[in-house]
Amino acid sequence: MGGSGNRATVGQIKDMLSKADRAGFAELEREFSDDDRKGVVAAFAAARKRLDREDRERERLEGLYRFERDLACERGASVVVGLDEVGRGPLAGPLTIGAVVLDPAVPIVGLNDSKQVKPEDRPAMARMVKATALAWSIQHIQPDEIDAAGMAASLRVAFSRAIADIERQGIVPDLVLIDGNPLHIDEREVNVVKGDGKCASIAAASVIAKVERDSLMVEYSRRFPLYRFDECKGYGSPAHIDAIRLHGLSPIHRRSFCRSFCQDE
């Protein structure tokens, strides 16, 4: 064991490493280069992994914002709104659309496709999006509207409503980024396949829409406990389908989606 390792206990070195950035890590590595205690060696290995992980996350986040910035630059746009939908496939509950105009000067740490954000972290992420965005909107298409118009028309209506609501807030986008396939609802529209994992504003829209719709389904579960909407969120889980067969449909079921499960039309 070298002399420099005696300057600090293993615990103190671990604490310093846990707070160190790249520059600080390099300085500590030089200072304790001759410390061969197992705990110190392990602490440096863990710190390297943490810093590598942070580097990857920083690069991922920068990529989300860079993708959007590059699209805007290509089209000479300065104000970008991203939109995403949640709830296209469930048997019950609304179709929910989120729309977000991000402030490019205020990047949101951890922002990602809602499916990649831990459920327990989504509400805080949604609050951060709303607090820092230049504008945001959430729109719902209710089950009876979906039954009457069909999903394709419902998507077009929902996205159009969301764009109009953003503009009512005094923000007029010159680029409209929509996750998925073309909807042909707006001349400013650009479609980004799997955009919630590529584009910052679409990712933000996916988060606020997911949190809003999940919260609604939890509320509905209190009104209609037989279907466990708090667990299935309206999707066709085996328990949900069994409940439909046993109890029929609730007022928030999409009847056109449930014809194979019951005779209640």
C-alpha positions as CSV (number, residue, x, y, z in Angstrom):
1,M,0.0,0.0,0.0
2,G,1.4,3.3,-1.0
3,G,1.8,6.3,1.2
4,S,-0.9,8.5,-0.5
5,G,-3.6,6.0,0.4
6,N,-3.0,6.9,4.1
7,R,-4.2,10.4,3.6
8,A,-7.9,9.4,3.7
9,T,-10.0,6.5,4.8
10,V,-11.7,4.3,2.2
11,G,-15.0,5.8,3.3
12,Q,-13.7,9.3,2.7
13,I,-12.4,8.4,-0.7
14,K,-15.7,6.8,-1.6
15,D,-17.5,10.0,-0.6
16,M,-15.2,12.2,-2.6
17,L,-15.6,10.0,-5.7
18,S,-19.4,9.9,-5.4
19,K,-19.4,13.7,-5.8
20,A,-16.7,14.0,-8.4
21,D,-17.1,15.1,-12.0
22,R,-14.7,14.0,-14.7
23,A,-12.1,16.6,-13.8
24,G,-12.4,15.8,-10.1
25,F,-12.2,12.1,-10.8
26,A,-9.0,12.6,-12.7
27,E,-7.5,14.6,-9.8
28,L,-8.5,12.0,-7.3
29,E,-7.1,9.2,-9.5
30,R,-3.7,11.0,-9.6
31,E,-3.8,11.6,-5.9
32,F,-4.5,8.0,-5.0
33,S,-2.8,6.2,-7.9
34,D,-0.7,4.2,-5.5
35,D,-3.5,3.2,-3.1
36,D,-4.1,-0.5,-3.7
37,R,-6.7,-1.1,-1.0
38,K,-9.5,-3.2,-2.3
39,G,-12.1,-0.8,-1.2
40,V,-10.4,2.1,-2.9
41,V,-9.9,0.1,-6.1
42,A,-13.6,-0.9,-6.1
43,A,-14.7,2.7,-5.4
44,F,-12.7,4.0,-8.4
45,A,-14.3,1.3,-10.6
46,A,-17.8,2.3,-9.4
47,A,-17.0,6.0,-10.0
48,R,-15.8,5.2,-13.6
49,K,-19.1,3.4,-14.3
50,R,-21.1,6.2,-12.9
51,L,-19.3,8.8,-15.0
52,D,-19.7,6.6,-18.1
53,R,-23.4,6.3,-17.4
54,E,-23.8,10.0,-16.9
55,D,-21.9,10.7,-20.2
56,R,-24.2,8.3,-22.1
57,E,-27.3,10.0,-20.6
58,R,-25.9,13.5,-21.4
59,E,-25.3,12.4,-25.0
60,R,-28.7,10.9,-25.3
61,L,-30.4,14.0,-24.0
62,E,-28.3,16.3,-26.2
63,G,-29.3,14.1,-29.1
64,L,-33.0,14.6,-28.4
65,Y,-32.6,18.4,-28.5
66,R,-30.2,18.3,-31.4
67,F,-32.6,16.2,-33.6
68,E,-35.3,18.8,-33.1
69,R,-33.0,21.7,-33.6
70,D,-31.7,20.2,-36.9
71,L,-35.2,19.6,-38.2
72,A,-36.1,23.2,-37.4
73,C,-32.9,24.5,-39.1
74,E,-33.6,22.4,-42.2
75,R,-37.0,24.0,-42.6
76,G,-36.1,27.5,-41.5
77,A,-38.4,27.2,-38.4
78,S,-38.0,29.0,-35.1
79,V,-41.0,27.7,-33.1
80,V,-41.5,24.0,-32.8
81,V,-44.4,22.1,-31.3
82,G,-44.2,18.4,-30.7
83,L,-47.3,16.2,-30.4
84,D,-47.9,12.6,-29.3
85,E,-50.8,10.4,-28.5
86,V,-51.5,8.0,-25.7
87,G,-54.4,5.5,-25.6
88,R,-54.9,4.5,-29.2
89,G,-55.5,0.9,-28.4
90,P,-57.3,0.6,-25.0
91,L,-60.9,-0.8,-24.7
92,A,-61.9,2.0,-22.3
93,G,-61.1,5.6,-21.6
94,P,-60.1,8.5,-23.8
95,L,-57.6,9.0,-26.5
96,T,-55.2,11.6,-25.1
97,I,-53.0,14.0,-27.0
98,G,-50.1,16.0,-25.6
99,A,-48.6,19.0,-27.3
100,V,-45.5,20.9,-26.1
101,V,-43.4,23.9,-27.2
102,L,-40.2,23.5,-25.3
103,D,-37.9,26.3,-24.3
104,P,-34.6,25.3,-26.0
105,A,-32.7,27.3,-23.4
106,V,-34.0,25.1,-20.5
107,P,-33.2,21.5,-21.2
108,I,-35.1,19.0,-19.0
109,V,-32.8,16.6,-17.3
110,G,-33.9,13.0,-17.8
111,L,-36.5,13.8,-20.5
112,N,-37.3,10.7,-22.5
113,D,-40.1,8.8,-24.2
114,S,-42.7,8.2,-21.4
115,K,-42.3,4.4,-21.8
116,Q,-38.7,4.8,-20.9
117,V,-39.4,6.9,-17.8
118,K,-40.1,4.9,-14.6
119,P,-43.8,5.2,-13.7
120,E,-42.9,6.7,-10.3
121,D,-40.8,9.4,-12.0
122,R,-43.4,10.4,-14.7
123,P,-45.5,12.8,-12.6
124,A,-42.4,14.9,-11.6
125,M,-41.2,14.9,-15.2
126,A,-44.6,16.0,-16.4
127,R,-44.6,18.9,-13.8
128,M,-41.1,19.9,-15.0
129,V,-42.3,19.9,-18.6
130,K,-45.3,22.1,-17.8
131,A,-43.2,24.4,-15.6
132,T,-40.5,25.1,-18.3
133,A,-42.4,24.8,-21.6
134,L,-43.3,27.9,-23.5
135,A,-46.8,26.4,-24.1
136,W,-48.4,23.0,-23.6
137,S,-51.8,21.4,-24.2
138,I,-53.6,18.2,-23.4
139,Q,-56.7,17.1,-25.4
140,H,-59.0,14.1,-24.9
141,I,-61.3,12.4,-27.3
142,Q,-63.9,10.6,-25.4
143,P,-65.0,7.0,-26.0
144,D,-68.3,7.9,-27.6
145,E,-66.5,10.3,-30.0
146,I,-64.2,7.4,-30.9
147,D,-67.1,5.1,-31.5
148,A,-68.9,7.7,-33.7
149,A,-65.9,8.8,-35.8
150,G,-63.4,6.0,-35.7
151,M,-59.8,6.1,-34.5
152,A,-58.3,7.7,-37.6
153,A,-60.7,10.7,-37.6
154,S,-60.4,10.9,-33.8
155,L,-56.6,11.3,-34.1
156,R,-56.9,14.1,-36.7
157,V,-59.4,15.9,-34.5
158,A,-57.3,15.6,-31.4
159,F,-54.1,16.7,-32.9
160,S,-55.9,19.7,-34.6
161,R,-57.4,20.7,-31.3
162,A,-54.0,20.6,-29.6
163,I,-52.4,22.8,-32.2
164,A,-55.2,25.3,-32.0
165,D,-55.0,25.4,-28.2
166,I,-51.2,26.1,-28.4
167,E,-52.0,29.0,-30.8
168,R,-54.7,30.3,-28.4
169,Q,-51.9,30.6,-25.8
170,G,-50.1,33.1,-28.1
171,I,-47.5,30.7,-29.5
172,V,-47.7,30.1,-33.2
173,P,-45.4,27.2,-34.3
174,D,-43.9,27.2,-37.7
175,L,-43.0,23.5,-37.4
176,V,-45.4,20.8,-36.2
177,L,-43.7,17.5,-35.2
178,I,-46.0,14.5,-34.9
179,D,-45.0,11.1,-33.7
180,G,-45.8,8.3,-36.1
181,N,-47.4,8.3,-39.6
182,P,-48.6,11.3,-41.6
183,L,-52.0,12.7,-40.6
184,H,-52.2,15.4,-43.2
185,I,-53.8,17.9,-40.8
186,D,-51.5,20.9,-41.1
187,E,-49.1,22.2,-43.8
188,R,-46.5,22.7,-41.1
189,E,-46.6,19.0,-40.2
190,V,-43.5,16.8,-40.2
191,N,-43.9,13.2,-39.1
192,V,-41.2,11.4,-37.1
193,V,-41.4,7.7,-36.8
194,K,-40.7,6.7,-33.2
195,G,-40.3,10.4,-32.5
196,D,-40.9,10.1,-28.8
197,G,-37.5,8.5,-28.5
198,K,-35.8,10.9,-31.0
199,C,-37.2,14.3,-30.5
200,A,-37.3,16.4,-27.3
201,S,-40.7,18.1,-27.7
202,I,-42.4,14.8,-28.8
203,A,-40.9,13.1,-25.8
204,A,-42.2,15.8,-23.6
205,A,-45.7,15.5,-25.2
206,S,-45.7,11.8,-24.6
207,V,-44.9,12.3,-20.9
208,I,-47.6,14.8,-20.1
209,A,-50.2,12.9,-22.1
210,K,-49.3,9.6,-20.4
211,V,-49.4,11.1,-16.9
212,E,-52.7,12.8,-17.6
213,R,-54.4,9.8,-19.0
214,D,-53.1,7.4,-16.3
215,S,-54.4,9.8,-13.7
216,L,-57.8,9.8,-15.3
217,M,-57.9,6.0,-15.4
218,V,-57.1,5.9,-11.7
219,E,-60.1,8.2,-11.1
220,Y,-62.3,6.0,-13.2
221,S,-61.3,3.0,-11.3
222,R,-62.9,4.5,-8.2
223,R,-66.2,5.0,-10.1
224,F,-66.0,1.6,-11.8
225,P,-64.0,-0.6,-9.5
226,L,-65.0,-3.9,-11.3
227,Y,-62.7,-3.2,-14.2
228,R,-59.5,-2.3,-12.3
229,F,-58.8,0.6,-14.5
230,D,-56.0,1.7,-12.1
231,E,-54.1,-1.4,-13.1
232,C,-54.9,-2.0,-16.8
233,K,-55.5,1.7,-17.7
234,G,-58.3,0.5,-20.0
235,Y,-56.1,-1.9,-22.0
236,G,-57.3,-5.4,-22.8
237,S,-55.7,-7.3,-20.0
238,P,-57.1,-10.8,-19.3
239,A,-58.7,-9.6,-16.0
240,H,-60.3,-6.6,-17.8
241,I,-61.7,-8.8,-20.6
242,D,-63.1,-11.2,-18.0
243,A,-64.7,-8.3,-16.2
244,I,-66.4,-7.1,-19.4
245,R,-67.7,-10.6,-20.1
246,L,-69.1,-10.9,-16.6
247,H,-70.4,-7.4,-16.0
248,G,-70.9,-5.8,-19.4
249,L,-69.6,-2.4,-20.4
250,S,-69.1,0.7,-18.3
251,P,-70.0,4.2,-19.6
252,I,-66.3,4.8,-20.5
253,H,-65.9,1.7,-22.6
254,R,-65.3,2.0,-26.4
255,R,-68.2,-0.1,-27.5
256,S,-66.8,-0.4,-31.0
257,F,-63.6,-2.0,-29.5
258,C,-65.5,-4.5,-27.3
259,R,-67.8,-6.3,-29.7
260,S,-65.9,-9.5,-29.5
261,F,-66.1,-9.7,-25.7
262,C,-69.8,-9.1,-25.1
263,Q,-73.2,-8.5,-26.8
264,D,-73.8,-5.2,-25.1
265,E,-73.8,-2.7,-27.9
